[in-house]
Every structure is written in C-alpha cells, then in structure tokens.
Amino acid sequence: MTATDTLDVGDSQKSAAPTRPFSAFEWMIAGRYLRSRRRETFISVIAGFSFAGIMLGVATLIIVMAVMNGFRSELLGKILGINGHMLVQPIDLPLNDYDAVSARLEGVPDVVAAFPFTEGQALVSGPAGNLGALVRGLYESDLRRVPLVAENIRAGSLDGFDAGEGVAIGSRMAQQLGLTVGDNITIISPRGSVTPMGVTPRLKAYPVSAIFEIGMSEYDATFLFMPLEEAQAYFNMGDRATGIEIYVVDPDDVGVMLTAIEDAAERPAFVTDWRQRNVTFFSALEVERNVMFIILTLIVLVAALNIISGMIMLVKDKGRDIAILRTMGATRGAIMRVFLITGASIGCVGTIAGFILGLIICLNIESIRQFVSWLTSTDVFSKELYFLSKLPADIDSGETMTVLIMALVLSLLATVYPAWRAARLDPVEALRYE
C-alpha cells in the first residue's frame, strides 16, 4: 500500500468515529496488504510459500492419519473376523462337553456367537510345492457364521461341508500349491500313529471343496478349514476340542464381559480376549501412529514460522503507511487487527485448502496407489509386506478436527508477534527520515 492509498483512506475516515474492531476498514487494509504489488513481490512469495506449507502440512497429516486408521481398522477387522473376540480354553479337564458350554456361552448378553473348534499345525502339499498351514476344524453351521470366510468364497461352496471330507483353503494357499476346487491337498502331521518303531507322521489327502479370499495375505496363505469331527480324528483328539471362540457385539467391551463368560462356562477355563493376544502388534501400531502425528506436525510448525518471517518483513515494509494511519487517528488495536487478519488469512485459507486436498486424496487413495504403481512399475503397497490387498483410508472426524484446530491456532499465534510490533511502531520514528 502506497502513501497515496493511505491518504485516500484517511480522507474518507477523518470525519468518522473510531472504527469497530474487525470493521470493513480493517479488512480492506488487510486485503490490500495480501495482494501482490510489483515492489512487494518478495513478500508475496514468502506468503505463497507459507500458504503452500500450511496446505501441504494439513493435507499430509489428514492423509497419513487416515491411512493409519484404515490400516488398523482393516487389520483389526480381519484378525477378529477369523479369530474371535474372546477365547475359552480348558484347564485341568479336557473340553469334551463343548456343545453344552457353547450353548451356555451364547446365552450371555451381547454374545453373538460361540462355537467350538479343533486346531493344529501341519504341512500341506500340492502339485506346485509345500506350505505350513494352520488346520482348524469347525462345524459347517459355525463356519458359515464366520463372515470373512462364508461371504468371500471365490470358488466352490460350503454345501455339505460336514457330510464330506472336503476342506476349505485360502486363495494364496491354492495359488502357491497349484490347486483348484476338486483337486486333492495332502496334509502331513508329525503327530501320527504310535508304532513299535515310534510315532509315524500322519499323511492324508482331502479334496478341496471351497477356496476363500479374506484379503489378508497371511491368512489366505495359512488357514485351512475342515469338518470338526474329521479334524478331531486327524489330530487324534477323540471327542475333545481345542477351545471355544466367542464373538461379541462390541469388541471394546470384552473386559467387562470376562466375569459373565467365566460364570457361564461352569467349568475351569482360561479366558483371553483379542487385546491380550495381540497386545504387542496393536501397541506398536499405536506408537507408530502417535510418532507420525508429532513428526508431521512439524511441517505445519515450519509453515507457521514462514508466516512469522513474512509478516515481520511486511511490517518493516509498511512502516511509513502504519505511521500515517496512526497520525490520522487509527488506534494501536486497529493496526494490530489489520496484521492479525493479514497473517491469519494465510493460515485459514491454507488450512481449508489442505483439508480439501487431503479429503480428495483419501477418497481416491487406492486409485492413486494403482496409478503410482503403474507409473513406477513397482508394487507400492505389497500384499506380502503389509498383509492387506489394498491401501485403506479411514477418516476420523475427531482427529481431522484436531488437525484443523491445531493448524488454525498455530497460524494465529504466528501472527501475534508481528502484529504486536506493528501496533507498537512509533509514527515519529517511522517518518523521521521520510
């Protein structure tokens, strides 16, 4: 703003009463300071970098937090979708009354399902190779209540699962072993028959009746389901079960349900929940998420520091105009508010632009990943490394609001000192050498 512009403003205000805080006059002056002039290009460049820094910082924070939330939600959903929220295992006595115990557990309020299972590790073999597998025996009716399996059958079906000797395997296991529906898969267990020569491995072939795809590569390559009674016979368990898995309405409420589950079991039992079984994994995810938030906040902080430097230079450049405004009746508060509006506008607009940019990227994150993979001819989000088949993003409204409020507060604080310096400027000293 030139001296002539300031005099013109003064002519229109000299007969008026003192302006209200944040009046149109203050907004007009702040708007003129934000607009680029030929001799103020350097200041405008700094303001532009400050705007870009705030925008990219906010967008990056929103994107990273959304991806990490989506990653945690997807993993949690898949881990709990196939392993249950609570696990009841026998103590002292073998679990051969599993049907009665399961019925009692399903009667507990907020319990969705409780079903027995038999589990063991084995080596599985097919035409293309061998793999280690986790063999789990379930009733057909119970397997159909595991939505991650029952709703993601890619080939074959679960019809007649209990009646036949067929098994259900994951898609990656089928791919790595070279199997399709109807082919035989050979299961080898070290715990076989006892002979005078010692224990011999048990080896048996089963037809593949169904192929499922959960979407978590580790599970798709490891899990094999077979009928409960067949699993008991294969692992020489007689009429015993390994344990009972329980699904509840809200997985976060498993802690308050522990006593009710133990009472309903009516037998010595060891009850664990998903938090105890996965405490290391989810604790590591939480620590990584918090550290990433702190690190990426520094981007917004650096952008706020750019606002400070740009505003200080603007105050020094506009010293003569500030002095003329002060001599024409503008109060210290009015001058301070003008520069507060100027600096805060950069932060507010940058924050809004960053929110819009982050939202657009989060909504199209998988398409962007596929494009980057195609452009670089690399697998940006490897299934083998990250377990999931696609890049998830889950925007949490509370976290997003925290990011926006933090960016706005930092932007506002960054303008306080330059605005205070502008308000404290002495008109006499500013005009002494003009």
TAURBEL-V145938 format. One record per helix or strand. SS is the DSSP state (h for helix, s for strand). FROM is the first residue (numbers start at 1). TO is the last residue. If there is no record, write none. Layout:
# TAURBEL-V145938
((SS	FROM	TO) (SS	FROM	TO))
This chain:
# TAURBEL-V145938
((h	3	13) (h	24	34) (h	38	83) (s	86	90) (h	98	106) (s	111	126) (s	129	138) (h	140	143) (h	147	150) (s	153	156) (s	167	170) (h	171	177) (s	184	189) (s	194	195) (s	198	199) (s	202	212) (s	216	216) (h	217	220) (s	223	227) (h	228	234) (s	243	248) (h	251	253) (h	258	265) (s	269	273) (h	274	277) (h	279	317) (h	319	327) (h	332	363) (h	365	376) (h	383	386) (s	388	388) (h	397	423) (h	427	431))
